[in-house]
Amino acid sequence: MLHPNYYVELEKYNRIVNMPNRKADIYNGIFDRYVNPVLTRRHIPLTWKYDLNIETNPFFMERLGVNAVMNSGAIELNGKFYLVARIEGADRKSFFGVAESDTGIDGFKFLDYPILLDDTCPEETNVYDMRLTKHEDGYIYGVFCSESKDRSVNDLSAAVAAAGIVRTKDLKSWERLDNLKTLRSPQQRNVVLHPEFVKGKYAFYTRPMDDFIDTGSGGGIGFGLCDDIEHAVIDEEIITSKRKYHTITEAKNGSGATPIKTDRGWIHIAHGVRNTAAGLRYVIYAFATDLSDPSKVIAEPGGLMIAPYGRERVGDVSNVVFTNGAIARENGDVFIYYASSDTRVHVATTTIEKLKDYVFNTPEDRLRSVECVAQRCELIRGNLEILKKETEQK
């Protein structure tokens, strides 16, 4: 016998996971937003939160609550869309759950169990933000943040970040490998594995850090090579997309989704951070690197691509959008999965052709107000001439 409230909550759950999604009435020509998030705390199965035994849970209380679902790695496998989401329990511990959808924009349902990682790091307290890469070696790799207590200082909020690595072929059985070691950077976050070998080696996009929160001397998104993925060690990091003063990457930046290969270059979808009076503001931007040398930036449109909008601006950590997953399909469609305010997951859809147009034809940031206004005046002048000719022709 099940508690009567089980059926009440099950009806709510089914209504949420089966709710159709539709494009929002917001236009910029680059991507389409959608009205509903694709994953929220309400998508968590009841069996993950409640003890269904009426004898041990007579009031049908949540025993293991969930606070938020965010920052999802993404991959297409056997024609279905999969998100490996960061799920934050009511106890503040994060873990990973795999959600599956036929459409990529709605109908996401979690598999029966979350991912139970091999307990190979006894000092590890928390894990989150997994990036998924289909590598040419035949494995699907997940690279995530492995967080431990910083015991070198007497501060309960002090932590150490490292890049954990797992691999799988079916998203069900996961093999834990050694954490990535970077010899010149004390800490790492936002690490992404490149999908192809570079010079016969595994290639990683890194974020060199001196401290758990601050990038310190880390100048931007790094790039490094290693010989052995099972015991990955990088001895040198080259900075690719650099942090710049008074831009969206002033405070820090980091890789997001696995780069997308196009005929013009690798397109990267990353996050940039600046500081404000209200705290850190995270946005999403894009850039491209060379096909033969993925460490070399060849195009970087000015400004942000995705910023928090409307209800997305409010949540556990407000005024934030963050991505660590995108799916580029063989037909040219692209699904960008991003979290808003550390609370929920959304999708934005576009195409390879649109992304190429955006990345390679959008002007760069000229870095000074006077030059940025001149740049905008050039655009306006050309547009007014076009409108004048159009009027004369009529």
Contacts in CASP RR format, 6 or more apart in sequence:
PFRMAT RR
TARGET T0000
AUTHOR 0000-0000-0000
METHOD contacts of the structure
MODEL  1
MLHPNYYVELEKYNRIVNMPNRKADIYNGIFDRYVNPVLTRRHIPLTWKY
DLNIETNPFFMERLGVNAVMNSGAIELNGKFYLVARIEGADRKSFFGVAE
SDTGIDGFKFLDYPILLDDTCPEETNVYDMRLTKHEDGYIYGVFCSESKD
RSVNDLSAAVAAAGIVRTKDLKSWERLDNLKTLRSPQQRNVVLHPEFVKG
KYAFYTRPMDDFIDTGSGGGIGFGLCDDIEHAVIDEEIITSKRKYHTITE
AKNGSGATPIKTDRGWIHIAHGVRNTAAGLRYVIYAFATDLSDPSKVIAE
PGGLMIAPYGRERVGDVSNVVFTNGAIARENGDVFIYYASSDTRVHVATT
TIEKLKDYVFNTPEDRLRSVECVAQRCELIRGNLEILKKETEQK
1 54 0 8 1.000
2 52 0 8 1.000
2 54 0 8 1.000
3 52 0 8 1.000
3 54 0 8 1.000
3 57 0 8 1.000
3 58 0 8 1.000
3 60 0 8 1.000
5 60 0 8 1.000
6 46 0 8 1.000
6 50 0 8 1.000
6 52 0 8 1.000
6 60 0 8 1.000
9 46 0 8 1.000
9 50 0 8 1.000
9 60 0 8 1.000
10 46 0 8 1.000
12 42 0 8 1.000
13 42 0 8 1.000
13 43 0 8 1.000
13 45 0 8 1.000
13 46 0 8 1.000
16 40 0 8 1.000
16 42 0 8 1.000
16 43 0 8 1.000
17 43 0 8 1.000
17 107 0 8 1.000
17 108 0 8 1.000
17 109 0 8 1.000
18 107 0 8 1.000
19 36 0 8 1.000
19 106 0 8 1.000
19 107 0 8 1.000
20 106 0 8 1.000
21 34 0 8 1.000
21 35 0 8 1.000
21 36 0 8 1.000
21 38 0 8 1.000
21 103 0 8 1.000
21 105 0 8 1.000
21 106 0 8 1.000
21 347 0 8 1.000
22 34 0 8 1.000
22 35 0 8 1.000
23 32 0 8 1.000
23 33 0 8 1.000
23 34 0 8 1.000
23 35 0 8 1.000
24 32 0 8 1.000
24 33 0 8 1.000
24 34 0 8 1.000
24 35 0 8 1.000
26 32 0 8 1.000
26 33 0 8 1.000
26 309 0 8 1.000
29 354 0 8 1.000
30 305 0 8 1.000
30 350 0 8 1.000
30 354 0 8 1.000
30 358 0 8 1.000
31 305 0 8 1.000
31 306 0 8 1.000
31 336 0 8 1.000
31 348 0 8 1.000
31 349 0 8 1.000
31 350 0 8 1.000
31 354 0 8 1.000
32 348 0 8 1.000
32 349 0 8 1.000
32 350 0 8 1.000
33 309 0 8 1.000
33 346 0 8 1.000
33 348 0 8 1.000
34 105 0 8 1.000
34 346 0 8 1.000
34 347 0 8 1.000
34 348 0 8 1.000
34 349 0 8 1.000
36 106 0 8 1.000
37 340 0 8 1.000
37 344 0 8 1.000
37 345 0 8 1.000
37 346 0 8 1.000
38 83 0 8 1.000
38 101 0 8 1.000
38 104 0 8 1.000
38 105 0 8 1.000
38 106 0 8 1.000
38 107 0 8 1.000
38 108 0 8 1.000
38 337 0 8 1.000
38 345 0 8 1.000
38 346 0 8 1.000
38 347 0 8 1.000
39 69 0 8 1.000
39 72 0 8 1.000
39 83 0 8 1.000
39 85 0 8 1.000
39 99 0 8 1.000
39 108 0 8 1.000
39 344 0 8 1.000
39 345 0 8 1.000
40 69 0 8 1.000
40 343 0 8 1.000
40 344 0 8 1.000
40 345 0 8 1.000
41 66 0 8 1.000
41 67 0 8 1.000
41 68 0 8 1.000
41 69 0 8 1.000
41 344 0 8 1.000
43 69 0 8 1.000
43 99 0 8 1.000
43 108 0 8 1.000
43 109 0 8 1.000
43 110 0 8 1.000
44 66 0 8 1.000
44 69 0 8 1.000
44 87 0 8 1.000
44 110 0 8 1.000
45 109 0 8 1.000
45 110 0 8 1.000
45 112 0 8 1.000
46 52 0 8 1.000
47 112 0 8 1.000
48 64 0 8 1.000
48 66 0 8 1.000
48 110 0 8 1.000
48 114 0 8 1.000
49 62 0 8 1.000
49 63 0 8 1.000
49 64 0 8 1.000
49 65 0 8 1.000
49 66 0 8 1.000
50 57 0 8 1.000
50 60 0 8 1.000
50 61 0 8 1.000
50 62 0 8 1.000
50 63 0 8 1.000
51 57 0 8 1.000
51 63 0 8 1.000
54 60 0 8 1.000
57 63 0 8 1.000
62 90 0 8 1.000
64 89 0 8 1.000
64 90 0 8 1.000
65 89 0 8 1.000
65 90 0 8 1.000
66 87 0 8 1.000
66 88 0 8 1.000
66 89 0 8 1.000
66 90 0 8 1.000
67 88 0 8 1.000
67 89 0 8 1.000
67 90 0 8 1.000
67 92 0 8 1.000
67 316 0 8 1.000
68 87 0 8 1.000
68 88 0 8 1.000
68 89 0 8 1.000
68 316 0 8 1.000
68 342 0 8 1.000
68 343 0 8 1.000
68 344 0 8 1.000
69 85 0 8 1.000
69 86 0 8 1.000
69 87 0 8 1.000
69 88 0 8 1.000
69 344 0 8 1.000
69 345 0 8 1.000
70 85 0 8 1.000
70 86 0 8 1.000
70 88 0 8 1.000
70 322 0 8 1.000
70 339 0 8 1.000
70 342 0 8 1.000
70 343 0 8 1.000
70 344 0 8 1.000
70 345 0 8 1.000
71 85 0 8 1.000
71 86 0 8 1.000
71 128 0 8 1.000
71 129 0 8 1.000
71 322 0 8 1.000
71 324 0 8 1.000
71 339 0 8 1.000
71 342 0 8 1.000
71 345 0 8 1.000
72 83 0 8 1.000
72 84 0 8 1.000
72 85 0 8 1.000
72 86 0 8 1.000
72 99 0 8 1.000
72 324 0 8 1.000
72 325 0 8 1.000
72 337 0 8 1.000
72 339 0 8 1.000
72 345 0 8 1.000
73 83 0 8 1.000
73 84 0 8 1.000
73 85 0 8 1.000
73 130 0 8 1.000
73 131 0 8 1.000
73 132 0 8 1.000
73 257 0 8 1.000
73 324 0 8 1.000
73 325 0 8 1.000
73 337 0 8 1.000
74 81 0 8 1.000
74 82 0 8 1.000
74 83 0 8 1.000
74 84 0 8 1.000
74 132 0 8 1.000
74 257 0 8 1.000
74 325 0 8 1.000
74 326 0 8 1.000
74 327 0 8 1.000
74 335 0 8 1.000
74 337 0 8 1.000
75 82 0 8 1.000
75 84 0 8 1.000
75 132 0 8 1.000
75 134 0 8 1.000
75 140 0 8 1.000
75 171 0 8 1.000
75 327 0 8 1.000
76 82 0 8 1.000
76 327 0 8 1.000
76 329 0 8 1.000
77 140 0 8 1.000
77 170 0 8 1.000
77 171 0 8 1.000
80 100 0 8 1.000
80 101 0 8 1.000
80 102 0 8 1.000
81 100 0 8 1.000
81 101 0 8 1.000
81 102 0 8 1.000
81 103 0 8 1.000
81 104 0 8 1.000
81 108 0 8 1.000
81 327 0 8 1.000
81 335 0 8 1.000
82 98 0 8 1.000
82 99 0 8 1.000
82 100 0 8 1.000
82 101 0 8 1.000
82 171 0 8 1.000
83 98 0 8 1.000
83 99 0 8 1.000
83 101 0 8 1.000
83 108 0 8 1.000
83 337 0 8 1.000
83 345 0 8 1.000
84 96 0 8 1.000
84 97 0 8 1.000
84 98 0 8 1.000
84 115 0 8 1.000
84 130 0 8 1.000
84 132 0 8 1.000
84 142 0 8 1.000
84 171 0 8 1.000
85 96 0 8 1.000
85 97 0 8 1.000
85 98 0 8 1.000
85 99 0 8 1.000
85 345 0 8 1.000
86 94 0 8 1.000
86 95 0 8 1.000
86 96 0 8 1.000
86 128 0 8 1.000
86 129 0 8 1.000
86 130 0 8 1.000
86 339 0 8 1.000
87 94 0 8 1.000
87 95 0 8 1.000
87 96 0 8 1.000
87 97 0 8 1.000
87 114 0 8 1.000
88 94 0 8 1.000
88 128 0 8 1.000
88 342 0 8 1.000
89 95 0 8 1.000
92 126 0 8 1.000
93 125 0 8 1.000
93 126 0 8 1.000
94 126 0 8 1.000
94 127 0 8 1.000
94 128 0 8 1.000
95 114 0 8 1.000
95 115 0 8 1.000
95 127 0 8 1.000
96 114 0 8 1.000
96 115 0 8 1.000
96 117 0 8 1.000
96 127 0 8 1.000
96 130 0 8 1.000
96 144 0 8 1.000
97 110 0 8 1.000
97 111 0 8 1.000
97 114 0 8 1.000
97 115 0 8 1.000
98 110 0 8 1.000
98 111 0 8 1.000
98 114 0 8 1.000
98 115 0 8 1.000
98 171 0 8 1.000
98 172 0 8 1.000
99 108 0 8 1.000
99 109 0 8 1.000
99 110 0 8 1.000
99 111 0 8 1.000
100 108 0 8 1.000
100 109 0 8 1.000
100 110 0 8 1.000
100 111 0 8 1.000
101 107 0 8 1.000
101 108 0 8 1.000
101 109 0 8 1.000
104 327 0 8 1.000
104 335 0 8 1.000
104 347 0 8 1.000
105 335 0 8 1.000
105 347 0 8 1.000
105 349 0 8 1.000
111 172 0 8 1.000
115 174 0 8 1.000
117 127 0 8 1.000
117 166 0 8 1.000
117 174 0 8 1.000
117 176 0 8 1.000
118 174 0 8 1.000
118 175 0 8 1.000
118 176 0 8 1.000
120 176 0 8 1.000
121 146 0 8 1.000
121 148 0 8 1.000
121 179 0 8 1.000
123 148 0 8 1.000
123 149 0 8 1.000
124 146 0 8 1.000
124 147 0 8 1.000
124 148 0 8 1.000
125 147 0 8 1.000
125 148 0 8 1.000
125 149 0 8 1.000
125 159 0 8 1.000
126 145 0 8 1.000
126 146 0 8 1.000
126 147 0 8 1.000
127 144 0 8 1.000
127 145 0 8 1.000
127 146 0 8 1.000
127 147 0 8 1.000
127 164 0 8 1.000
128 144 0 8 1.000
128 145 0 8 1.000
128 147 0 8 1.000
129 144 0 8 1.000
129 145 0 8 1.000
129 189 0 8 1.000
129 190 0 8 1.000
129 324 0 8 1.000
130 142 0 8 1.000
130 143 0 8 1.000
130 144 0 8 1.000
130 166 0 8 1.000
130 324 0 8 1.000
131 142 0 8 1.000
131 143 0 8 1.000
131 144 0 8 1.000
131 191 0 8 1.000
131 192 0 8 1.000
131 193 0 8 1.000
131 255 0 8 1.000
131 256 0 8 1.000
131 257 0 8 1.000
131 258 0 8 1.000
131 324 0 8 1.000
131 325 0 8 1.000
132 140 0 8 1.000
132 141 0 8 1.000
132 142 0 8 1.000
132 258 0 8 1.000
132 325 0 8 1.000
133 140 0 8 1.000
133 141 0 8 1.000
133 142 0 8 1.000
133 143 0 8 1.000
133 192 0 8 1.000
133 193 0 8 1.000
133 194 0 8 1.000
133 195 0 8 1.000
133 258 0 8 1.000
134 140 0 8 1.000
134 195 0 8 1.000
134 258 0 8 1.000
135 141 0 8 1.000
135 193 0 8 1.000
135 195 0 8 1.000
135 196 0 8 1.000
135 202 0 8 1.000
136 195 0 8 1.000
136 196 0 8 1.000
136 197 0 8 1.000
137 197 0 8 1.000
137 229 0 8 1.000
138 169 0 8 1.000
139 167 0 8 1.000
139 168 0 8 1.000
139 169 0 8 1.000
140 167 0 8 1.000
140 168 0 8 1.000
140 169 0 8 1.000
140 171 0 8 1.000
141 165 0 8 1.000
141 166 0 8 1.000
141 167 0 8 1.000
141 193 0 8 1.000
141 229 0 8 1.000
142 165 0 8 1.000
142 166 0 8 1.000
142 167 0 8 1.000
142 168 0 8 1.000
142 193 0 8 1.000
143 163 0 8 1.000
143 164 0 8 1.000
143 165 0 8 1.000
143 180 0 8 1.000
143 191 0 8 1.000
143 192 0 8 1.000
143 193 0 8 1.000
143 204 0 8 1.000
144 163 0 8 1.000
144 164 0 8 1.000
144 166 0 8 1.000
145 161 0 8 1.000
145 162 0 8 1.000
145 163 0 8 1.000
145 164 0 8 1.000
145 189 0 8 1.000
145 190 0 8 1.000
146 161 0 8 1.000
146 162 0 8 1.000
146 163 0 8 1.000
146 164 0 8 1.000
146 179 0 8 1.000
147 159 0 8 1.000
147 160 0 8 1.000
147 161 0 8 1.000
147 162 0 8 1.000
147 212 0 8 1.000
148 159 0 8 1.000
148 160 0 8 1.000
148 162 0 8 1.000
149 158 0 8 1.000
149 159 0 8 1.000
149 160 0 8 1.000
150 158 0 8 1.000
150 159 0 8 1.000
150 160 0 8 1.000
150 212 0 8 1.000
152 158 0 8 1.000
158 212 0 8 1.000
159 212 0 8 1.000
160 187 0 8 1.000
160 212 0 8 1.000
161 187 0 8 1.000
161 188 0 8 1.000
161 189 0 8 1.000
161 209 0 8 1.000
161 212 0 8 1.000
162 179 0 8 1.000
162 180 0 8 1.000
162 187 0 8 1.000
162 188 0 8 1.000
163 179 0 8 1.000
163 180 0 8 1.000
163 188 0 8 1.000
163 189 0 8 1.000
163 191 0 8 1.000
163 204 0 8 1.000
163 206 0 8 1.000
164 176 0 8 1.000
164 177 0 8 1.000
164 179 0 8 1.000
164 180 0 8 1.000
164 191 0 8 1.000
165 176 0 8 1.000
165 177 0 8 1.000
165 178 0 8 1.000
165 179 0 8 1.000
165 180 0 8 1.000
165 193 0 8 1.000
165 229 0 8 1.000
165 232 0 8 1.000
166 174 0 8 1.000
166 175 0 8 1.000
166 176 0 8 1.000
166 177 0 8 1.000
167 174 0 8 1.000
167 175 0 8 1.000
167 177 0 8 1.000
167 229 0 8 1.000
168 174 0 8 1.000
168 175 0 8 1.000
177 229 0 8 1.000
177 230 0 8 1.000
177 231 0 8 1.000
177 232 0 8 1.000
178 230 0 8 1.000
178 231 0 8 1.000
178 232 0 8 1.000
180 188 0 8 1.000
180 191 0 8 1.000
180 204 0 8 1.000
180 206 0 8 1.000
180 226 0 8 1.000
180 232 0 8 1.000
180 233 0 8 1.000
180 234 0 8 1.000
181 232 0 8 1.000
181 233 0 8 1.000
181 234 0 8 1.000
182 188 0 8 1.000
182 206 0 8 1.000
182 208 0 8 1.000
182 233 0 8 1.000
182 234 0 8 1.000
182 237 0 8 1.000
183 233 0 8 1.000
183 234 0 8 1.000
183 235 0 8 1.000
183 236 0 8 1.000
184 208 0 8 1.000
184 235 0 8 1.000
184 236 0 8 1.000
184 237 0 8 1.000
185 206 0 8 1.000
185 208 0 8 1.000
185 209 0 8 1.000
185 210 0 8 1.000
185 218 0 8 1.000
185 237 0 8 1.000
186 209 0 8 1.000
186 210 0 8 1.000
186 211 0 8 1.000
187 209 0 8 1.000
187 210 0 8 1.000
187 211 0 8 1.000
187 212 0 8 1.000
188 206 0 8 1.000
188 207 0 8 1.000
188 208 0 8 1.000
188 209 0 8 1.000
189 207 0 8 1.000
189 209 0 8 1.000
189 254 0 8 1.000
190 206 0 8 1.000
190 207 0 8 1.000
190 221 0 8 1.000
190 254 0 8 1.000
190 255 0 8 1.000
190 256 0 8 1.000
190 271 0 8 1.000
190 324 0 8 1.000
191 204 0 8 1.000
191 205 0 8 1.000
191 206 0 8 1.000
191 207 0 8 1.000
191 255 0 8 1.000
192 204 0 8 1.000
192 205 0 8 1.000
192 255 0 8 1.000
192 256 0 8 1.000
192 257 0 8 1.000
192 258 0 8 1.000
192 259 0 8 1.000
192 324 0 8 1.000
193 202 0 8 1.000
193 203 0 8 1.000
193 204 0 8 1.000
193 258 0 8 1.000
194 202 0 8 1.000
194 203 0 8 1.000
194 204 0 8 1.000
194 205 0 8 1.000
194 258 0 8 1.000
194 259 0 8 1.000
194 294 0 8 1.000
195 258 0 8 1.000
195 259 0 8 1.000
195 261 0 8 1.000
196 203 0 8 1.000
196 261 0 8 1.000
197 203 0 8 1.000
198 225 0 8 1.000
198 294 0 8 1.000
199 225 0 8 1.000
201 225 0 8 1.000
201 226 0 8 1.000
201 227 0 8 1.000
202 225 0 8 1.000
202 226 0 8 1.000
202 227 0 8 1.000
202 228 0 8 1.000
202 229 0 8 1.000
202 232 0 8 1.000
203 223 0 8 1.000
203 224 0 8 1.000
203 225 0 8 1.000
203 294 0 8 1.000
204 223 0 8 1.000
204 224 0 8 1.000
204 225 0 8 1.000
204 226 0 8 1.000
204 232 0 8 1.000
204 234 0 8 1.000
205 221 0 8 1.000
205 222 0 8 1.000
205 223 0 8 1.000
205 224 0 8 1.000
205 240 0 8 1.000
205 254 0 8 1.000
205 255 0 8 1.000
205 259 0 8 1.000
205 268 0 8 1.000
206 221 0 8 1.000
206 222 0 8 1.000
206 223 0 8 1.000
206 224 0 8 1.000
206 234 0 8 1.000
206 237 0 8 1.000
206 255 0 8 1.000
207 215 0 8 1.000
207 218 0 8 1.000
207 220 0 8 1.000
207 221 0 8 1.000
207 222 0 8 1.000
207 252 0 8 1.000
207 253 0 8 1.000
207 254 0 8 1.000
207 255 0 8 1.000
208 215 0 8 1.000
208 217 0 8 1.000
208 218 0 8 1.000
208 219 0 8 1.000
208 220 0 8 1.000
208 222 0 8 1.000
208 237 0 8 1.000
208 239 0 8 1.000
209 215 0 8 1.000
209 216 0 8 1.000
209 218 0 8 1.000
210 216 0 8 1.000
210 217 0 8 1.000
210 218 0 8 1.000
214 252 0 8 1.000
215 243 0 8 1.000
215 251 0 8 1.000
215 252 0 8 1.000
218 239 0 8 1.000
218 243 0 8 1.000
219 239 0 8 1.000
219 242 0 8 1.000
219 243 0 8 1.000
220 239 0 8 1.000
220 240 0 8 1.000
220 241 0 8 1.000
220 242 0 8 1.000
220 243 0 8 1.000
220 249 0 8 1.000
220 252 0 8 1.000
220 253 0 8 1.000
220 254 0 8 1.000
221 239 0 8 1.000
221 240 0 8 1.000
221 241 0 8 1.000
221 253 0 8 1.000
221 254 0 8 1.000
221 255 0 8 1.000
221 268 0 8 1.000
221 270 0 8 1.000
222 237 0 8 1.000
222 238 0 8 1.000
222 239 0 8 1.000
222 240 0 8 1.000
222 295 0 8 1.000
223 237 0 8 1.000
223 238 0 8 1.000
223 239 0 8 1.000
223 240 0 8 1.000
223 294 0 8 1.000
223 295 0 8 1.000
224 234 0 8 1.000
224 236 0 8 1.000
224 237 0 8 1.000
224 238 0 8 1.000
224 295 0 8 1.000
225 234 0 8 1.000
226 232 0 8 1.000
226 233 0 8 1.000
226 234 0 8 1.000
227 233 0 8 1.000
238 295 0 8 1.000
240 289 0 8 1.000
240 294 0 8 1.000
240 295 0 8 1.000
240 296 0 8 1.000
240 297 0 8 1.000
241 249 0 8 1.000
241 253 0 8 1.000
241 254 0 8 1.000
241 268 0 8 1.000
241 270 0 8 1.000
241 287 0 8 1.000
241 297 0 8 1.000
241 300 0 8 1.000
242 249 0 8 1.000
243 249 0 8 1.000
243 250 0 8 1.000
243 251 0 8 1.000
243 252 0 8 1.000
243 253 0 8 1.000
244 250 0 8 1.000
244 365 0 8 1.000
244 367 0 8 1.000
245 367 0 8 1.000
246 367 0 8 1.000
247 274 0 8 1.000
247 303 0 8 1.000
247 365 0 8 1.000
247 367 0 8 1.000
248 272 0 8 1.000
248 273 0 8 1.000
248 274 0 8 1.000
248 283 0 8 1.000
248 285 0 8 1.000
248 303 0 8 1.000
248 304 0 8 1.000
249 272 0 8 1.000
249 273 0 8 1.000
249 274 0 8 1.000
249 285 0 8 1.000
250 273 0 8 1.000
250 274 0 8 1.000
250 275 0 8 1.000
251 272 0 8 1.000
251 273 0 8 1.000
251 274 0 8 1.000
251 275 0 8 1.000
251 280 0 8 1.000
252 272 0 8 1.000
252 273 0 8 1.000
253 270 0 8 1.000
253 271 0 8 1.000
253 272 0 8 1.000
253 273 0 8 1.000
253 285 0 8 1.000
254 270 0 8 1.000
254 271 0 8 1.000
254 272 0 8 1.000
255 268 0 8 1.000
255 270 0 8 1.000
256 268 0 8 1.000
256 269 0 8 1.000
256 270 0 8 1.000
256 271 0 8 1.000
256 323 0 8 1.000
256 324 0 8 1.000
256 325 0 8 1.000
257 268 0 8 1.000
257 269 0 8 1.000
257 323 0 8 1.000
257 324 0 8 1.000
257 325 0 8 1.000
257 326 0 8 1.000
257 336 0 8 1.000
258 325 0 8 1.000
258 326 0 8 1.000
259 266 0 8 1.000
259 267 0 8 1.000
259 268 0 8 1.000
259 289 0 8 1.000
259 294 0 8 1.000
260 266 0 8 1.000
260 267 0 8 1.000
260 268 0 8 1.000
260 269 0 8 1.000
260 326 0 8 1.000
260 328 0 8 1.000
260 334 0 8 1.000
260 352 0 8 1.000
260 355 0 8 1.000
261 291 0 8 1.000
261 328 0 8 1.000
262 288 0 8 1.000
262 352 0 8 1.000
262 355 0 8 1.000
262 356 0 8 1.000
264 288 0 8 1.000
264 291 0 8 1.000
264 356 0 8 1.000
264 360 0 8 1.000
265 288 0 8 1.000
265 289 0 8 1.000
265 290 0 8 1.000
265 291 0 8 1.000
265 298 0 8 1.000
266 288 0 8 1.000
266 289 0 8 1.000
266 290 0 8 1.000
266 291 0 8 1.000
266 294 0 8 1.000
267 286 0 8 1.000
267 287 0 8 1.000
267 288 0 8 1.000
267 355 0 8 1.000
267 356 0 8 1.000
267 359 0 8 1.000
268 286 0 8 1.000
268 287 0 8 1.000
268 288 0 8 1.000
268 289 0 8 1.000
269 284 0 8 1.000
269 285 0 8 1.000
269 286 0 8 1.000
269 305 0 8 1.000
269 323 0 8 1.000
269 325 0 8 1.000
269 326 0 8 1.000
269 336 0 8 1.000
270 284 0 8 1.000
270 285 0 8 1.000
270 286 0 8 1.000
270 287 0 8 1.000
270 323 0 8 1.000
271 282 0 8 1.000
271 283 0 8 1.000
271 284 0 8 1.000
271 285 0 8 1.000
271 321 0 8 1.000
271 322 0 8 1.000
271 323 0 8 1.000
272 282 0 8 1.000
272 283 0 8 1.000
272 284 0 8 1.000
272 285 0 8 1.000
272 304 0 8 1.000
273 280 0 8 1.000
273 281 0 8 1.000
273 282 0 8 1.000
273 283 0 8 1.000
274 280 0 8 1.000
274 281 0 8 1.000
275 281 0 8 1.000
276 319 0 8 1.000
278 318 0 8 1.000
278 319 0 8 1.000
279 319 0 8 1.000
280 320 0 8 1.000
281 319 0 8 1.000
281 320 0 8 1.000
282 319 0 8 1.000
282 320 0 8 1.000
282 321 0 8 1.000
282 322 0 8 1.000
283 304 0 8 1.000
283 305 0 8 1.000
283 306 0 8 1.000
283 307 0 8 1.000
283 308 0 8 1.000
283 321 0 8 1.000
284 304 0 8 1.000
284 305 0 8 1.000
284 306 0 8 1.000
284 307 0 8 1.000
284 321 0 8 1.000
284 322 0 8 1.000
284 323 0 8 1.000
284 336 0 8 1.000
284 338 0 8 1.000
285 301 0 8 1.000
285 302 0 8 1.000
285 303 0 8 1.000
285 304 0 8 1.000
285 305 0 8 1.000
286 301 0 8 1.000
286 305 0 8 1.000
286 355 0 8 1.000
286 358 0 8 1.000
286 359 0 8 1.000
287 297 0 8 1.000
287 299 0 8 1.000
287 300 0 8 1.000
287 301 0 8 1.000
287 359 0 8 1.000
288 297 0 8 1.000
288 298 0 8 1.000
288 299 0 8 1.000
288 300 0 8 1.000
288 359 0 8 1.000
288 360 0 8 1.000
289 295 0 8 1.000
289 296 0 8 1.000
289 297 0 8 1.000
289 298 0 8 1.000
290 296 0 8 1.000
290 298 0 8 1.000
299 359 0 8 1.000
299 360 0 8 1.000
300 359 0 8 1.000
300 364 0 8 1.000
300 365 0 8 1.000
301 358 0 8 1.000
301 359 0 8 1.000
301 362 0 8 1.000
301 363 0 8 1.000
301 364 0 8 1.000
302 362 0 8 1.000
302 363 0 8 1.000
302 364 0 8 1.000
302 365 0 8 1.000
303 365 0 8 1.000
305 358 0 8 1.000
306 321 0 8 1.000
306 323 0 8 1.000
306 336 0 8 1.000
306 338 0 8 1.000
306 348 0 8 1.000
307 321 0 8 1.000
308 318 0 8 1.000
308 319 0 8 1.000
308 320 0 8 1.000
308 321 0 8 1.000
308 340 0 8 1.000
308 341 0 8 1.000
311 340 0 8 1.000
312 321 0 8 1.000
312 340 0 8 1.000
312 341 0 8 1.000
312 346 0 8 1.000
313 319 0 8 1.000
313 340 0 8 1.000
313 341 0 8 1.000
314 341 0 8 1.000
315 340 0 8 1.000
315 341 0 8 1.000
315 342 0 8 1.000
315 343 0 8 1.000
316 341 0 8 1.000
316 342 0 8 1.000
316 343 0 8 1.000
317 341 0 8 1.000
317 342 0 8 1.000
318 341 0 8 1.000
319 341 0 8 1.000
320 339 0 8 1.000
320 340 0 8 1.000
320 341 0 8 1.000
320 342 0 8 1.000
321 338 0 8 1.000
321 339 0 8 1.000
321 340 0 8 1.000
321 341 0 8 1.000
322 338 0 8 1.000
322 339 0 8 1.000
322 342 0 8 1.000
323 336 0 8 1.000
323 337 0 8 1.000
323 338 0 8 1.000
323 339 0 8 1.000
325 336 0 8 1.000
325 337 0 8 1.000
326 334 0 8 1.000
326 335 0 8 1.000
326 336 0 8 1.000
326 337 0 8 1.000
327 334 0 8 1.000
327 335 0 8 1.000
327 337 0 8 1.000
328 334 0 8 1.000
328 352 0 8 1.000
329 335 0 8 1.000
332 351 0 8 1.000
332 352 0 8 1.000
332 353 0 8 1.000
333 349 0 8 1.000
333 350 0 8 1.000
333 351 0 8 1.000
334 349 0 8 1.000
334 350 0 8 1.000
334 351 0 8 1.000
334 352 0 8 1.000
334 354 0 8 1.000
334 355 0 8 1.000
335 347 0 8 1.000
335 348 0 8 1.000
335 349 0 8 1.000
336 347 0 8 1.000
336 348 0 8 1.000
336 349 0 8 1.000
336 350 0 8 1.000
337 345 0 8 1.000
337 346 0 8 1.000
337 347 0 8 1.000
338 345 0 8 1.000
338 346 0 8 1.000
338 347 0 8 1.000
338 348 0 8 1.000
339 345 0 8 1.000
339 346 0 8 1.000
340 346 0 8 1.000
363 375 0 8 1.000
365 372 0 8 1.000
366 372 0 8 1.000
366 374 0 8 1.000
366 375 0 8 1.000
END
